[in-house]
Amino acid sequence: MSHLYADSNLPSYAMEYILHLSKKGRKTSTISRYHYDLADFFTWLTKEKNQSDFKTFQRLTTNDIKHYLNTLKKQKQYSDQTIQRVVTVLNQLYKFLLQKEVLHENPITNLPYKTGQLKQITFQDFLTTDEERKLYQTVRSLDGLTPNQQKARPKLIARNESIILLFLEYGLTLQELAHLSMNDVHFEQNTIDIHKNKETKRTISLSVQHKKTLYEYYQTIPAPVRPRYHSHDPFFIAFDFQRNTFRFVYELNAPKRLTMIAIQKMIREECKRAGLPKKSHQHLRNTAVLKAFKRNQSLEAIKKQYGFQTEIALKRISYFYESSIKNSSINEDFYTSPTNR
């Protein structure tokens, strides 16, 4: 293992911890994940304190760590889940050094985060091909709906299916999908622009069939409240079940954007109707990424295509694919080409 990190930019005391993980028999994917987060941290420490020697590390306070985590949130747009992962990695380094009795305090313990181990990726973190099929079929059915929901259903089928396919076939994040506006959607070119932040944008190409589904949703919205093309109006908009129409905010002269909470709720309800075990938008995104590995796309290409800020979460799926799917007889159960929808 040591030769893998011969050119590591980690300080010696952190590299000692990485080698300790290797000697304990930790999985290569876990060690790589820890190495990446620690390298990121010590790069920041060097810039922040002009050095990363042990004395500098030893003097770090809880406020210093908080400052680092806030930097990750602001500059890298890290989610709370990703921040939690970083906290776990730093905490394990501190615990290692405390056990060696070269440190006497752990500033991580004063942070408002849990410090457990990362959950390993399993089959339950994805949808099988059969589950995908059930989900798509259910979205266009009336099964399990109340009379009031059945009345509104014709106006929501294409919207809900569009949301699901953008998660399941193109791997958008919840935030990316919720923030889509009309000036991001280009029906003529079959493309959508995805904004991770003000500086980062990527463009995804839709299959013709999927473009038709999104356009069907768009046309379903009554003209008076329909989002205006080439505008900042939201693409996915909320629905008023009492009035049986899409919602419009007259003060803003624009449709009401569908919230992330509402999107999460819709996914849960559709999965429940389909008889699936508890699934979320993250399971759908995971499945999209897994399909990319099955298509033999490179790690770097997948990272770019699906907007990963780091390779940590991506490598967890990569490891799962290599160890559990690639050479398995159940291979095809976890792959469906998005162009075949």
C-alpha positions as CSV (number, residue, x, y, z in Angstrom):
1,M,0.0,0.0,0.0
2,S,2.8,2.4,0.8
3,H,4.0,2.6,-2.8
4,L,0.5,3.9,-3.8
5,Y,1.1,7.1,-1.9
6,A,4.8,7.5,-2.4
7,D,4.3,11.0,-3.8
8,S,1.6,11.9,-1.2
9,N,1.3,15.5,-0.1
10,L,0.2,14.4,3.4
11,P,2.5,15.3,6.3
12,S,4.2,12.3,7.9
13,Y,1.9,12.1,10.9
14,A,-1.2,11.9,8.7
15,M,0.6,9.5,6.3
16,E,1.3,7.2,9.3
17,Y,-2.4,7.1,9.9
18,I,-3.1,6.1,6.3
19,L,-0.6,3.3,6.6
20,H,-2.2,2.2,9.9
21,L,-5.5,1.8,8.1
22,S,-3.8,-0.4,5.5
23,K,-2.2,-2.6,8.1
24,K,-5.6,-3.0,9.7
25,G,-6.9,-4.4,6.5
26,R,-9.3,-1.6,5.6
27,K,-10.7,-1.7,2.0
28,T,-8.7,0.2,-0.7
29,S,-11.8,2.3,-1.4
30,T,-12.0,3.4,2.3
31,I,-8.3,4.2,2.4
32,S,-8.5,6.3,-0.8
33,R,-11.5,8.1,0.6
34,Y,-9.7,9.0,3.8
35,H,-6.5,10.0,1.9
36,Y,-8.4,12.3,-0.4
37,D,-10.2,14.1,2.5
38,L,-7.0,14.5,4.5
39,A,-5.1,15.8,1.5
40,D,-7.8,18.4,0.9
41,F,-7.6,19.4,4.6
42,F,-3.9,19.7,4.7
43,T,-3.9,21.8,1.5
44,W,-6.2,24.2,3.2
45,L,-4.1,24.1,6.4
46,T,-1.0,25.0,4.5
47,K,-2.7,28.0,2.8
48,E,-4.4,29.1,6.1
49,K,-1.4,28.8,8.5
50,N,1.4,28.8,5.9
51,Q,2.5,25.4,7.1
52,S,1.1,22.0,8.1
53,D,3.7,20.6,10.5
54,F,2.6,18.8,13.6
55,K,2.9,21.8,15.9
56,T,0.6,23.8,13.6
57,F,-1.9,20.9,13.6
58,Q,-1.6,20.5,17.3
59,R,-2.6,24.1,17.9
60,L,-5.8,23.9,15.8
61,T,-9.0,24.8,17.7
62,T,-12.6,23.9,17.3
63,N,-13.1,27.3,15.7
64,D,-10.4,26.5,13.2
65,I,-12.1,23.3,12.2
66,K,-15.4,25.1,11.9
67,H,-13.8,27.7,9.6
68,Y,-12.5,24.9,7.4
69,L,-15.9,23.2,7.2
70,N,-17.6,26.6,6.4
71,T,-15.0,27.0,3.6
72,L,-16.0,23.6,2.2
73,K,-19.6,24.6,2.2
74,K,-19.1,28.0,0.6
75,Q,-16.3,27.2,-1.9
76,K,-17.1,23.6,-2.8
77,Q,-20.9,23.7,-2.1
78,Y,-20.5,20.6,0.0
79,S,-23.7,19.1,1.3
80,D,-24.3,18.4,5.0
81,Q,-23.8,14.7,4.3
82,T,-20.4,15.4,2.7
83,I,-19.4,17.6,5.6
84,Q,-20.3,14.8,8.0
85,R,-18.0,12.5,6.1
86,V,-15.1,15.0,6.4
87,V,-15.8,15.4,10.1
88,T,-15.6,11.6,10.5
89,V,-12.3,11.3,8.7
90,L,-10.7,14.1,10.7
91,N,-12.1,12.7,13.9
92,Q,-10.5,9.3,13.2
93,L,-7.1,11.0,12.6
94,Y,-7.4,12.8,15.9
95,K,-8.3,9.6,17.7
96,F,-5.3,7.8,16.2
97,L,-3.0,10.5,17.4
98,L,-4.6,10.6,20.9
99,Q,-4.0,6.9,21.2
100,K,-0.4,7.4,20.4
101,E,-0.4,10.0,23.1
102,V,1.2,12.7,20.9
103,L,-2.0,14.7,21.2
104,H,-4.1,15.4,24.3
105,E,-7.2,17.2,22.8
106,N,-9.6,16.5,20.0
107,P,-11.4,19.7,18.8
108,I,-13.7,17.6,16.7
109,T,-15.6,16.4,19.8
110,N,-17.0,20.0,20.3
111,L,-18.5,20.1,16.8
112,P,-22.3,19.5,16.4
113,Y,-21.7,16.5,14.1
114,K,-21.8,12.8,14.6
115,T,-18.4,11.0,14.2
116,G,-19.4,7.5,13.1
117,Q,-18.0,5.6,10.2
118,L,-19.3,6.1,6.7
119,K,-22.1,3.8,5.6
120,Q,-20.9,1.3,2.9
121,I,-22.7,1.2,-0.4
122,T,-24.9,-1.9,-0.8
123,F,-27.4,-3.2,-3.3
124,Q,-30.1,-1.4,-1.3
125,D,-28.6,2.0,-2.4
126,F,-29.8,1.4,-6.0
127,L,-32.9,0.4,-8.0
128,T,-32.9,-2.8,-9.9
129,T,-34.2,-2.8,-13.5
130,D,-37.4,-4.4,-12.3
131,E,-37.9,-1.6,-9.7
132,E,-37.2,1.0,-12.3
133,R,-39.9,-0.5,-14.6
134,K,-42.4,-0.7,-11.7
135,L,-41.7,3.0,-10.8
136,Y,-42.2,4.2,-14.4
137,Q,-45.4,2.2,-14.7
138,T,-46.8,3.4,-11.4
139,V,-46.2,7.1,-12.3
140,R,-48.6,6.7,-15.2
141,S,-51.2,4.7,-13.2
142,L,-54.0,5.6,-10.8
143,D,-53.1,2.8,-8.4
144,G,-53.4,3.7,-4.7
145,L,-54.6,7.3,-5.3
146,T,-57.5,9.0,-3.5
147,P,-60.4,10.3,-5.6
148,N,-59.0,13.8,-5.3
149,Q,-55.5,12.7,-6.4
150,Q,-57.0,10.8,-9.3
151,K,-58.7,14.0,-10.5
152,A,-55.4,15.9,-10.6
153,R,-53.4,13.0,-11.9
154,P,-53.6,13.8,-15.7
155,K,-51.8,17.1,-15.0
156,L,-49.1,15.6,-12.9
157,I,-48.1,12.4,-14.8
158,A,-45.6,14.0,-17.1
159,R,-44.2,16.3,-14.4
160,N,-43.5,13.5,-12.0
161,E,-42.1,11.2,-14.7
162,S,-39.8,14.1,-15.9
163,I,-38.4,14.5,-12.4
164,I,-37.9,10.8,-12.0
165,L,-36.1,10.3,-15.3
166,L,-33.8,13.3,-14.6
167,F,-32.7,11.6,-11.4
168,L,-32.7,8.0,-12.6
169,E,-31.3,8.5,-16.1
170,Y,-29.2,11.6,-15.9
171,G,-28.2,11.6,-12.2
172,L,-29.1,15.2,-11.3
173,T,-28.8,16.1,-7.6
174,L,-31.9,17.3,-5.7
175,Q,-30.6,20.9,-5.6
176,E,-29.8,20.9,-9.3
177,L,-33.2,19.7,-10.3
178,A,-35.1,22.0,-8.0
179,H,-33.2,25.0,-9.3
180,L,-33.8,24.4,-13.0
181,S,-35.2,27.4,-14.7
182,M,-36.7,27.9,-18.2
183,N,-33.5,29.5,-19.5
184,D,-31.7,26.2,-18.7
185,V,-34.0,24.1,-20.8
186,H,-33.4,24.0,-24.6
187,F,-36.0,21.9,-26.2
188,E,-34.6,22.7,-29.7
189,Q,-31.2,21.3,-28.9
190,N,-32.4,18.4,-26.6
191,T,-30.2,19.8,-23.8
192,I,-30.4,21.1,-20.3
193,D,-27.8,23.3,-18.6
194,I,-27.0,22.3,-15.0
195,H,-25.6,24.9,-12.6
196,K,-23.7,23.6,-9.6
197,N,-22.9,27.2,-8.6
198,K,-22.3,30.5,-10.3
199,E,-19.0,29.4,-11.7
200,T,-19.7,25.8,-12.6
201,K,-22.0,24.7,-15.4
202,R,-22.4,21.5,-17.4
203,T,-24.8,20.6,-20.2
204,I,-26.5,17.3,-20.5
205,S,-28.0,15.9,-23.7
206,L,-31.4,14.4,-23.5
207,S,-32.6,11.4,-25.6
208,V,-35.4,12.4,-28.0
209,Q,-37.9,10.4,-26.0
210,H,-37.0,12.1,-22.7
211,K,-37.1,15.5,-24.3
212,K,-40.7,14.6,-25.4
213,T,-41.6,13.7,-21.9
214,L,-40.3,17.0,-20.5
215,Y,-42.0,18.9,-23.3
216,E,-45.3,17.0,-22.6
217,Y,-45.1,18.2,-19.0
218,Y,-44.4,21.8,-20.1
219,Q,-47.4,21.7,-22.5
220,T,-49.6,20.3,-19.7
221,I,-49.3,23.5,-17.7
222,P,-52.2,25.9,-18.7
223,A,-50.9,28.8,-20.8
224,P,-51.8,31.6,-18.2
225,V,-49.5,30.1,-15.6
226,R,-47.0,28.3,-17.8
227,P,-43.3,29.2,-17.3
228,R,-42.1,31.6,-20.0
229,Y,-39.6,30.2,-22.3
230,H,-36.1,31.7,-22.2
231,S,-36.8,33.3,-18.8
232,H,-35.9,32.9,-15.1
233,D,-39.2,31.2,-14.4
234,P,-38.8,27.8,-12.6
235,F,-39.2,24.8,-14.8
236,F,-40.7,22.5,-12.2
237,I,-43.6,24.2,-10.5
238,A,-45.9,23.4,-7.6
239,F,-49.4,22.1,-7.8
240,D,-52.5,23.3,-5.9
241,F,-54.7,20.2,-5.3
242,Q,-57.6,22.2,-3.9
243,R,-57.8,24.3,-7.0
244,N,-56.6,21.5,-9.3
245,T,-54.1,23.7,-11.1
246,F,-50.5,24.7,-11.0
247,R,-49.6,27.5,-8.6
248,F,-48.7,31.0,-9.6
249,V,-47.3,33.8,-7.4
250,Y,-48.9,37.0,-8.7
251,E,-46.7,39.2,-6.5
252,L,-43.7,37.9,-8.5
253,N,-45.6,37.4,-11.7
254,A,-44.1,33.9,-12.0
255,P,-45.1,30.3,-11.3
256,K,-44.3,28.9,-7.9
257,R,-41.1,26.8,-7.9
258,L,-41.5,23.2,-6.7
259,T,-39.5,22.9,-3.5
260,M,-36.9,20.3,-2.7
261,I,-39.1,19.1,0.2
262,A,-42.0,18.6,-2.2
263,I,-39.8,16.8,-4.7
264,Q,-38.6,14.4,-2.0
265,K,-42.1,13.8,-0.8
266,M,-43.3,13.0,-4.4
267,I,-40.4,10.5,-4.9
268,R,-41.2,8.7,-1.6
269,E,-44.9,8.5,-2.5
270,E,-44.4,7.2,-6.0
271,C,-41.9,4.6,-4.7
272,K,-44.4,3.5,-2.0
273,R,-47.2,3.2,-4.6
274,A,-44.8,1.1,-6.7
275,G,-44.3,-1.2,-3.8
276,L,-40.6,-0.5,-3.6
277,P,-38.6,-0.5,-0.3
278,K,-37.8,2.9,1.0
279,K,-36.1,4.8,-1.8
280,S,-35.2,8.5,-2.2
281,H,-33.8,10.8,-5.0
282,Q,-30.3,9.7,-3.9
283,H,-31.0,6.1,-4.7
284,L,-32.2,7.2,-8.2
285,R,-29.0,9.3,-8.7
286,N,-26.9,6.4,-7.5
287,T,-28.5,4.1,-10.1
288,A,-27.8,6.6,-12.9
289,V,-24.1,6.7,-12.0
290,L,-24.0,2.9,-11.7
291,K,-25.3,2.7,-15.3
292,A,-22.4,4.9,-16.4
293,F,-19.9,2.5,-14.9
294,K,-21.7,-0.3,-16.7
295,R,-21.2,1.6,-20.0
296,N,-17.5,1.6,-19.2
297,Q,-17.2,5.3,-18.9
298,S,-14.0,6.5,-17.1
299,L,-14.0,7.8,-13.6
300,E,-13.1,11.3,-14.7
301,A,-15.8,11.3,-17.4
302,I,-18.5,10.2,-14.9
303,K,-17.3,12.8,-12.4
304,K,-17.7,15.5,-15.0
305,Q,-21.0,14.2,-16.4
306,Y,-22.7,13.9,-13.1
307,G,-21.2,17.0,-11.4
308,F,-19.3,15.4,-8.6
309,Q,-17.2,17.9,-6.7
310,T,-14.9,15.2,-5.4
311,E,-14.2,11.6,-6.3
312,I,-15.0,10.2,-2.8
313,A,-18.7,9.4,-3.3
314,L,-18.0,8.4,-6.8
315,K,-15.4,5.9,-5.8
316,R,-17.7,4.3,-3.4
317,I,-20.1,3.4,-6.3
318,S,-17.1,2.4,-8.4
319,Y,-15.9,0.0,-5.7
320,F,-19.4,-1.4,-5.4
321,Y,-19.6,-1.9,-9.2
322,E,-16.1,-3.6,-9.4
323,S,-16.6,-5.8,-6.4
324,S,-20.3,-6.7,-6.6
325,I,-21.7,-6.2,-10.1
326,K,-19.1,-6.3,-12.9
327,N,-18.4,-10.0,-12.8
328,S,-21.7,-11.1,-11.2
329,S,-24.5,-13.1,-12.8
330,I,-27.0,-10.5,-11.6
331,N,-25.1,-7.9,-13.8
332,E,-28.1,-7.0,-16.0
333,D,-30.5,-6.6,-13.0
334,F,-28.7,-3.3,-12.3
335,Y,-28.6,-1.8,-15.7
336,T,-31.0,-0.3,-18.2
337,S,-29.9,2.0,-21.0
338,P,-31.6,5.5,-20.7
339,T,-32.0,5.5,-24.5
340,N,-34.3,2.6,-24.3
341,R,-37.0,4.4,-22.2
